[in-house]
Amino acid sequence: MVLLPMVPPSLANITSYGKTFSEIHHLSDEEKKSTMKSIEQWWKKYIFRGISGQEIAQEQFLNRLNQEFKSNKEEFIKDKRNYFSTILGVIDINHDKFIDQVEFVLCFRAYGHENLTADTDFFNAYKPVDGKVPVKVIVDSWTDFLTSEYSSKESIEKNAFESVQTEIDAIVSFQFAMANAFLVSKWKIWYNSLDVNHDGMISFADVEENKFSELHNLDAKQKKDVIENFEKWWNQYIFRKRKGEEISEKEFLDMLNNDFKTDKAKFLSEMEACFKTLFNVIDTNQDRSISEDEFLIAFKAYGHENVALDTKFFKSYNPDKDGLVPLMNIVNSWIQFTTSEDESKPDVVKAAFESGV
């Protein structure tokens, strides 16, 4: 969510926010151009209003809000509802009328709010279902936050902002510490799942793109594309700065921890890109859903050949009546698996691997 300005709004704010938002969502040039235009129009209409591009002092901003509120409360409420509906339309990247945790957290990061713990707690306060919150629920909540005069009324937003300083203090104290033992244990599980030939090291010997292609009966061109995409994925997200080299478990954990403790929000964004990229390859028919066959073949290609356990893993995502799971549901579960330090949250990926997958 785009917050009420906490620094004097100016053209620089627009450019900075739009650029960061586009980069962390890995938007194409065309998408970036459209997003920047939408964000600029929003700022001009709802923030600058008649003084487009100029810096606005806090007192000036508050005086204008107060004047509008006193003049016509009904119109003020309507305007603020449009205010949040419009910007949520930009934040809702896949235009499904829902906001997931990644969209929520990355939006806050783009606007300079990089406290991952506080932002995640903020999102969870909306009580997401299947990891998502309807856009309308968030719009209604923010509109009420900005227009209600009743101090006794519970406010998710007010509670979140009041807890931010406490959360920041805690993170500052521990920002250079290692990820907690729970998260490290999941990274170890991930490492072992990638060590397909079980030799205690990760290397290109573990990359099974040929097996994946054969199981899908891909033609020569499709096979070539799959090989290129898999190798690119391994180099970018697994080998990282050590492209193609053998990596021990300790080296793998050290690389992940270094990125995690340096910038948790950036790490979250990287894991989102990691699993979007991977499951886009696995989604061979590109329908933005994963079928049971696609899921089982992918796991078989990576050495996980217990069909019963792999099927149980797939079923844990509660496929729809057509036997499909939205791609982002699976992506989000892997993001949680590789980034969440909260062991109180159910983790379908961790549970599956611990069951023997």
VOMI-790496 format. One line per 2 residues: number of its first residue (from 1); their letters; for each residue x, y, z negated of C-alpha. Coordinates in steps of 0.2 Angstrom, whole numbers, always signed. Layout:
residues N
NUM> a> X/Y/Z  ...
END
This chain:
residues 357
1> mv> +0/+0/+0  +6/+18/+4
3> ll> +5/+26/-13  +1/+44/-17
5> pm> +18/+53/-13  +30/+52/-27
7> vp> +43/+63/-18  +38/+79/-8
9> ps> +30/+72/+8  +39/+78/+24
11> la> +43/+72/+42  +58/+63/+35
13> ni> +47/+52/+24  +37/+47/+39
15> ts> +52/+42/+50  +60/+33/+35
17> yg> +45/+23/+30  +40/+19/+48
19> kt> +58/+13/+53  +60/+3/+37
21> fs> +43/-5/+39  +47/-10/+57
23> ei> +64/-17/+53  +59/-28/+39
25> hh> +44/-35/+49  +56/-38/+64
27> ls> +44/-29/+76  +47/-29/+94
29> de> +51/-12/+102  +33/-10/+108
31> ek> +26/-15/+91  +38/-3/+83
33> ks> +32/+11/+94  +14/+8/+91
35> tm> +17/+6/+72  +27/+22/+71
37> ks> +13/+31/+80  +0/+24/+68
39> ie> +9/+29/+53  +13/+47/+59
41> qw> -5/+49/+63  -10/+43/+46
43> wk> +2/+55/+37  -4/+70/+48
45> ky> -22/+66/+45  -22/+61/+27
47> if> -7/+69/+19  -1/+84/+28
49> rg> -19/+88/+35  -17/+106/+42
51> is> +2/+108/+39  +9/+94/+49
53> gq> +27/+90/+47  +31/+103/+33
55> ei> +36/+98/+15  +22/+98/+2
57> aq> +26/+101/-16  +17/+91/-29
59> eq> +8/+106/-36  +1/+110/-19
61> fl> -4/+92/-16  -13/+90/-32
63> nr> -22/+107/-30  -28/+102/-13
65> ln> -35/+85/-20  -43/+94/-34
67> qe> -51/+107/-23  -58/+94/-11
69> fk> -65/+83/-26  -74/+98/-34
71> sn> -81/+104/-17  -89/+87/-12
73> ke> -86/+72/-22  -96/+60/-11
75> ef> -86/+66/+4  -70/+65/-6
77> ik> -73/+47/-10  -77/+43/+9
79> dk> -61/+51/+14  -51/+41/+2
81> rn> -59/+25/+8  -54/+29/+26
83> yf> -37/+34/+19  -34/+17/+13
85> st> -43/+7/+26  -33/+15/+39
87> il> -16/+12/+32  -21/-6/+27
89> gv> -25/-9/+45  -6/-5/+49
91> id> +0/-16/+34  -11/-31/+40
93> in> +2/-36/+53  -7/-51/+59
95> hd> -24/-42/+59  -34/-56/+50
97> kf> -42/-43/+37  -32/-51/+23
99> id> -16/-45/+15  -4/-59/+9
101> qv> +10/-57/-4  +24/-55/+9
103> ef> +14/-41/+18  +11/-33/+1
105> vl> +28/-34/-6  +37/-28/+11
107> cf> +26/-13/+12  +31/-8/-5
109> ra> +49/-11/-1  +47/+0/+15
111> yg> +41/+14/+4  +56/+13/-8
113> he> +47/+2/-22  +60/-13/-22
115> nl> +55/-20/-39  +51/-38/-32
117> ta> +44/-44/-49  +33/-29/-52
119> dt> +27/-29/-34  +23/-47/-35
121> df> +14/-46/-52  +4/-31/-44
123> fn> -2/-42/-29  -7/-56/-41
125> ay> -18/-44/-51  -29/-44/-36
127> kp> -32/-63/-39  -27/-70/-22
129> vd> -36/-85/-15  -24/-96/-4
131> gk> -11/-83/-6  -22/-69/+2
133> vp> -33/-55/-3  -46/-47/+8
135> vk> -42/-30/+14  -59/-24/+8
137> vi> -55/-29/-10  -39/-19/-10
139> vd> -47/-4/-2  -61/-4/-14
141> sw> -49/-5/-29  -37/+9/-23
143> td> -52/+20/-18  -59/+18/-36
145> fl> -41/+21/-43  -40/+38/-34
147> ts> -58/+44/-37  -65/+37/-53
149> ey> -66/+49/-68  -69/+35/-81
151> ss> -54/+32/-91  -61/+17/-99
153> ke> -63/+8/-83  -49/-5/-80
155> si> -38/-1/-65  -26/-13/-57
157> ek> -16/+1/-49  -15/+11/-65
159> na> -9/-4/-75  +4/-8/-61
161> fe> +12/+9/-61  +12/+10/-80
163> sv> +22/-6/-80  +34/-1/-67
165> qt> +47/+7/-78  +48/-7/-90
167> ei> +50/-19/-76  +64/-8/-68
169> da> +73/-8/-84  +73/-27/-85
171> iv> +79/-29/-67  +93/-16/-69
173> sf> +99/-26/-84  +99/-43/-75
175> qf> +102/-37/-57  +119/-45/-56
177> am> +115/-61/-65  +112/-77/-55
179> an> +95/-83/-50  +87/-92/-64
181> af> +90/-111/-66  +72/-115/-59
183> lv> +76/-106/-42  +93/-113/-41
185> sk> +86/-131/-43  +75/-128/-28
187> wk> +89/-122/-18  +98/-138/-22
189> iw> +82/-148/-16  +83/-137/+0
191> yn> +101/-141/+3  +98/-160/+1
193> sl> +84/-159/+13  +95/-151/+26
195> dv> +109/-164/+23  +101/-176/+35
197> nh> +115/-189/+36  +118/-188/+17
199> dg> +136/-186/+18  +136/-172/+5
201> mi> +140/-158/+17  +129/-148/+29
203> sf> +135/-147/+47  +129/-147/+65
205> ad> +130/-166/+63  +114/-164/+53
207> ve> +105/-154/+67  +92/-166/+75
209> en> +86/-156/+89  +88/-170/+102
211> kf> +77/-181/+91  +64/-168/+89
213> se> +63/-166/+108  +62/-184/+111
215> lh> +48/-187/+99  +38/-173/+107
217> nl> +42/-179/+125  +49/-162/+130
219> da> +54/-159/+148  +72/-153/+152
221> kq> +68/-134/+150  +58/-136/+134
223> kk> +72/-147/+127  +85/-134/+131
225> dv> +75/-120/+123  +72/-131/+107
227> ie> +91/-134/+106  +95/-116/+108
229> nf> +82/-111/+95  +87/-124/+82
231> ek> +105/-119/+84  +102/-101/+82
233> ww> +91/-104/+67  +105/-115/+58
235> nq> +118/-102/+62  +108/-87/+56
237> yi> +99/-94/+41  +109/-109/+35
239> fr> +127/-107/+40  +126/-88/+39
241> kr> +143/-80/+40  +151/-97/+42
243> kg> +143/-101/+59  +145/-120/+63
245> ee> +156/-124/+48  +153/-137/+36
247> is> +145/-131/+20  +146/-139/+3
249> ek> +131/-137/-10  +141/-125/-20
251> ef> +145/-114/-5  +127/-114/+0
253> ld> +121/-109/-17  +134/-96/-19
255> ml> +128/-88/-2  +110/-88/-7
257> nn> +113/-81/-24  +124/-67/-18
259> df> +110/-62/-6  +97/-64/-19
261> kt> +105/-54/-33  +111/-40/-21
263> dk> +94/-36/-14  +79/-47/-19
265> ak> +67/-38/-8  +79/-40/+7
267> fl> +81/-58/+3  +62/-61/+3
269> se> +61/-53/+20  +75/-64/+26
271> me> +66/-80/+20  +50/-74/+28
273> ac> +60/-72/+45  +68/-89/+42
275> fk> +53/-99/+40  +43/-90/+53
277> tl> +56/-94/+66  +57/-112/+61
279> fn> +39/-116/+61  +36/-106/+77
281> vi> +48/-119/+85  +38/-133/+76
283> dt> +22/-126/+82  +25/-133/+100
285> nq> +8/-128/+107  +10/-110/+100
287> dr> -8/-110/+93  -2/-102/+76
289> si> -7/-118/+67  +2/-134/+62
291> se> -6/-150/+66  -3/-166/+56
293> de> +7/-173/+71  +18/-158/+73
295> fl> +21/-158/+54  +26/-177/+54
297> ia> +37/-176/+69  +46/-161/+62
299> fk> +50/-170/+46  +54/-187/+55
301> ay> +66/-177/+66  +75/-171/+50
303> gh> +77/-188/+43  +61/-188/+32
305> en> +53/-204/+39  +41/-209/+24
307> va> +25/-206/+34  +14/-209/+19
309> ld> +23/-196/+9  +25/-184/+23
311> tk> +6/-185/+26  +2/-182/+8
313> ff> +13/-167/+9  +3/-160/+24
315> ks> -13/-164/+16  -8/-153/+1
317> yn> -11/-138/+12  -29/-142/+14
319> pd> -31/-143/+33  -47/-137/+40
321> kd> -61/-147/+48  -50/-148/+64
323> gl> -35/-155/+55  -25/-139/+56
325> vp> -16/-128/+44  -13/-109/+48
327> lm> +5/-107/+51  +7/-93/+39
329> ni> +0/-104/+25  +15/-116/+27
331> vn> +27/-101/+30  +21/-93/+13
333> sw> +23/-109/+4  +42/-111/+9
335> iq> +45/-92/+5  +38/-96/-12
337> ft> +49/-111/-13  +65/-102/-9
339> ts> +62/-85/-18  +51/-88/-33
341> ed> +58/-89/-51  +41/-92/-59
343> es> +40/-110/-63  +22/-108/-70
345> kp> +16/-106/-52  +11/-122/-42
347> dv> +24/-125/-29  +18/-138/-15
349> vk> +35/-139/-7  +44/-143/-23
351> aa> +31/-155/-28  +32/-164/-11
353> fe> +51/-166/-12  +51/-172/-30
355> sg> +38/-185/-25  +51/-192/-13
357> v> +48/-184/+4
END
